[in-house]
Amino acid sequence: MIKRGDFLWAACLCAVTAFLVVPDLRQLFLRVTTAHPYVMGFIKFAVLATMGELLTLRIISGRWQKPAGLYYKAVVWGFVGISIVLMFGLFSEGVYGIVQKGLLPDAPGFTGRLLKAFYIGTLLNLTFGPVFMAVHRISDTWIDRYAEGQRPTLGMVMSQIDWLEFFRFVVGRTIPFFWIPVQTINFMLPAQYRIIVAAYLSIALGLILAYARRRKKVDPGLKNVD
């Protein structure tokens, strides 16, 4: 059944999309992103990845719910966005540099572009990807326990995470079958459009991580916002 929250969520997504598809707004978006990459990275991930997490709860539970510690989690997503901006630049420039030195195979034309995009997507997701996903899982669990009135410690949080599921699903399935392919496509695009794609991929990131964490049961302490 379609609910009021569905329209509100869709309206928010359309508002973001307007900045990506309307020519004048897109040029403004690109200029601001170029001038303030970290600030824009924070905003995009704080908004869009949180939207992805809310959508996941809607899909699983059948209603819109407010996760405990929502605003803290949005801030964490914002800092994830900052790290993504940095890592995109680091891995992109690094791969092009080592290809020029002959440390990775290269090819002319489209094949060479595809190879370099594949190198970037693969190295990014096999090194930085699992680390930041694990850190995010820890911070998310810590926020949940804190919102419940507990005084969480690192040991408590680590013991409450299903690390086997994390490595089986998040690392073992989403990285090779989703993130490496989509990031390869992303790095085939001109540099000025990669951040736009990353904005939408952050929704998918929120969906995947939240779904992996909640697919067995929806967390208690959620508020119905319908």
C-alpha positions as semicolon CSV with decimal commas, in nm:
position;residue;x (nm);y (nm);z (nm)
1;M;0,000;0,000;0,000
2;I;0,133;0,344;-0,095
3;K;0,166;0,574;0,205
4;R;0,232;0,941;0,262
5;G;0,595;0,872;0,338
6;D;0,639;0,716;-0,005
7;F;0,547;1,046;-0,170
8;L;0,773;1,244;0,064
9;W;1,067;1,014;-0,007
10;A;1,007;1,033;-0,381
11;A;0,977;1,412;-0,363
12;C;1,315;1,435;-0,189
13;L;1,472;1,215;-0,455
14;C;1,317;1,425;-0,733
15;A;1,453;1,742;-0,570
16;V;1,804;1,595;-0,572
17;T;1,759;1,469;-0,928
18;A;1,663;1,820;-1,043
19;F;2,016;1,934;-0,956
20;L;2,155;1,656;-1,173
21;V;1,936;1,673;-1,485
22;V;1,833;2,039;-1,522
23;P;2,121;2,196;-1,719
24;D;2,156;2,519;-1,521
25;L;2,119;2,345;-1,188
26;R;2,365;2,075;-1,296
27;Q;2,628;2,333;-1,386
28;L;2,576;2,502;-1,050
29;F;2,602;2,164;-0,877
30;L;2,927;2,083;-1,057
31;R;3,080;2,424;-0,982
32;V;3,000;2,398;-0,612
33;T;3,125;2,038;-0,601
34;T;3,452;2,141;-0,766
35;A;3,495;2,436;-0,530
36;H;3,393;2,253;-0,212
37;P;3,437;1,878;-0,273
38;Y;3,448;1,772;0,092
39;V;3,147;1,978;0,196
40;M;2,943;1,848;-0,096
41;G;3,063;1,493;-0,031
42;F;2,940;1,525;0,328
43;I;2,601;1,660;0,224
44;K;2,538;1,410;-0,054
45;F;2,613;1,105;0,156
46;A;2,444;1,238;0,470
47;V;2,123;1,291;0,273
48;L;2,119;1,017;0,012
49;A;2,266;0,725;0,208
50;T;2,029;0,804;0,496
51;M;1,745;0,801;0,245
52;G;1,863;0,458;0,134
53;E;1,860;0,333;0,492
54;L;1,508;0,466;0,550
55;L;1,391;0,304;0,227
56;T;1,534;-0,029;0,338
57;L;1,333;-0,016;0,660
58;R;1,024;0,072;0,458
59;I;1,076;-0,230;0,233
60;I;1,146;-0,472;0,516
61;S;0,880;-0,361;0,765
62;G;0,613;-0,229;0,528
63;R;0,604;0,114;0,692
64;W;0,826;0,418;0,735
65;Q;1,022;0,414;1,058
66;K;1,275;0,638;1,224
67;P;1,585;0,447;1,334
68;A;1,721;0,524;1,676
69;G;2,005;0,773;1,649
70;L;1,906;0,875;1,295
71;Y;2,082;1,212;1,306
72;Y;2,402;1,065;1,447
73;K;2,397;0,809;1,167
74;A;2,347;1,083;0,909
75;V;2,658;1,259;1,041
76;V;2,854;0,933;1,015
77;W;2,735;0,897;0,654
78;G;2,854;1,252;0,593
79;F;3,205;1,164;0,705
80;V;3,185;0,853;0,487
81;G;3,117;1,093;0,199
82;I;3,427;1,294;0,281
83;S;3,638;0,979;0,284
84;I;3,487;0,866;-0,049
85;V;3,583;1,197;-0,212
86;L;3,940;1,155;-0,091
87;M;3,966;0,787;-0,187
88;F;3,821;0,846;-0,536
89;G;4,097;1,095;-0,606
90;L;4,367;0,888;-0,441
91;F;4,291;0,562;-0,622
92;S;4,220;0,729;-0,957
93;E;4,545;0,925;-0,964
94;G;4,737;0,633;-0,818
95;V;4,621;0,384;-1,080
96;Y;4,697;0,621;-1,368
97;G;5,041;0,679;-1,220
98;I;5,135;0,312;-1,186
99;V;4,995;0,233;-1,532
100;Q;5,223;0,501;-1,677
101;K;5,517;0,333;-1,501
102;G;5,425;0,002;-1,660
103;L;5,336;-0,166;-1,331
104;L;4,991;-0,264;-1,467
105;P;4,902;-0,364;-1,824
106;D;4,760;-0,095;-2,049
107;A;4,599;-0,085;-2,393
108;P;4,504;0,183;-2,644
109;G;4,162;0,342;-2,680
110;F;3,849;0,209;-2,515
111;T;4,019;-0,107;-2,387
112;G;4,276;0,099;-2,199
113;R;4,007;0,316;-2,041
114;L;3,815;0,005;-1,940
115;L;4,125;-0,156;-1,789
116;K;4,211;0,152;-1,582
117;A;3,852;0,189;-1,462
118;F;3,852;-0,179;-1,365
119;Y;4,181;-0,139;-1,178
120;I;4,046;0,158;-0,983
121;G;3,715;-0,007;-0,898
122;T;3,882;-0,332;-0,797
123;L;4,163;-0,186;-0,586
124;L;3,928;0,064;-0,421
125;N;3,679;-0,202;-0,321
126;L;3,925;-0,471;-0,216
127;T;4,125;-0,242;0,013
128;F;3,938;0,066;0,131
129;G;3,589;-0,084;0,082
130;P;3,591;-0,360;0,347
131;V;3,767;-0,135;0,601
132;F;3,523;0,151;0,579
133;M;3,222;-0,084;0,571
134;A;3,346;-0,253;0,888
135;V;3,407;0,082;1,059
136;H;3,060;0,194;0,956
137;R;2,908;-0,126;1,095
138;I;3,085;-0,065;1,427
139;S;2,974;0,300;1,446
140;D;2,616;0,209;1,353
141;T;2,597;-0,056;1,624
142;W;2,751;0,182;1,879
143;I;2,487;0,446;1,797
144;D;2,208;0,188;1,833
145;R;2,327;0,083;2,179
146;Y;2,377;0,446;2,286
147;A;2,026;0,538;2,168
148;E;1,892;0,253;2,384
149;G;2,043;0,420;2,690
150;Q;2,343;0,190;2,721
151;R;2,705;0,290;2,765
152;P;2,860;0,091;2,481
153;T;3,223;-0,009;2,476
154;L;3,424;-0,123;2,179
155;G;3,432;-0,479;2,310
156;M;3,054;-0,484;2,358
157;V;2,992;-0,349;2,010
158;M;3,235;-0,587;1,843
159;S;3,077;-0,886;2,014
160;Q;2,727;-0,790;1,896
161;I;2,815;-0,774;1,527
162;D;2,758;-1,079;1,312
163;W;3,099;-1,074;1,146
164;L;3,038;-1,400;0,962
165;E;2,736;-1,251;0,788
166;F;2,930;-0,931;0,724
167;F;3,209;-1,113;0,542
168;R;2,975;-1,352;0,363
169;F;2,728;-1,093;0,241
170;V;2,882;-0,745;0,243
171;V;3,238;-0,845;0,152
172;G;3,188;-1,177;-0,023
173;R;2,886;-1,088;-0,237
174;T;2,831;-0,714;-0,275
175;I;3,194;-0,624;-0,351
176;P;3,261;-0,869;-0,638
177;F;2,909;-0,879;-0,781
178;F;2,796;-0,519;-0,734
179;W;3,056;-0,266;-0,626
180;I;3,344;-0,361;-0,855
181;P;3,120;-0,366;-1,168
182;V;2,938;-0,040;-1,089
183;Q;3,257;0,140;-0,990
184;T;3,422;0,022;-1,310
185;I;3,137;0,183;-1,503
186;N;3,160;0,493;-1,284
187;F;3,531;0,542;-1,352
188;M;3,468;0,507;-1,725
189;L;3,276;0,834;-1,707
190;P;3,438;1,178;-1,727
191;A;3,569;1,286;-1,387
192;Q;3,311;1,562;-1,346
193;Y;3,025;1,311;-1,355
194;R;3,166;1,053;-1,115
195;I;3,050;1,245;-0,810
196;I;2,696;1,253;-0,953
197;V;2,698;0,877;-0,995
198;A;2,845;0,840;-0,646
199;A;2,553;1,040;-0,508
200;Y;2,309;0,783;-0,639
201;L;2,532;0,491;-0,547
202;S;2,524;0,618;-0,190
203;I;2,154;0,528;-0,185
204;A;2,245;0,178;-0,298
205;L;2,518;0,170;-0,033
206;G;2,269;0,262;0,237
207;L;2,029;-0,002;0,109
208;I;2,290;-0,278;0,102
209;L;2,448;-0,211;0,441
210;A;2,118;-0,151;0,616
211;Y;1,957;-0,454;0,455
212;A;2,250;-0,677;0,547
213;R;2,220;-0,560;0,904
214;R;1,843;-0,587;0,935
215;R;1,733;-0,859;0,699
216;K;1,677;-1,112;0,978
217;K;1,471;-0,878;1,191
218;V;1,391;-0,509;1,212
219;D;1,564;-0,342;1,505
220;P;1,357;-0,258;1,811
221;G;1,341;0,104;1,914
222;L;1,216;0,227;1,577
223;K;0,949;0,491;1,558
224;N;0,659;0,469;1,317
225;V;0,643;0,793;1,119
226;D;0,343;0,716;0,894
